[in-house]
Amino acid sequence: MRKSQKLFFAAALSLLSACETTPTGRHQLQFLPDRDVAQMGNAAYADIKKKSPTAKDDAVSRYAQCVVRAVTAVVPKPVGGESWN
């Protein structure tokens, strides 16, 4: 077997080993563990909260909370049993 064929099979095997099935039944590649992705998301959210002002308009806040409740009611729980902010 040539070197290029070995390299191809090694790459294909690596990609296949990274495959997983999502809660919705789709197949995808997982390059990072869910916990790492959750930690990166939490860090990004904390950064956004620091840099962005909180809405002062009650109507805007009520609308945002309405959207948040509707979305969080249908998405899976966060990794690690945390709650959505």
Protein Blocks (a to p, Z undefined) as FASTA:
>chain_A
ZZklmmmmmmmmmmmmmgccdfkopacddfbdfklmmmmmmmmmmmmmmmpccdfbfklm
mmmmmmmmmmmmmmccdehhiacZZ
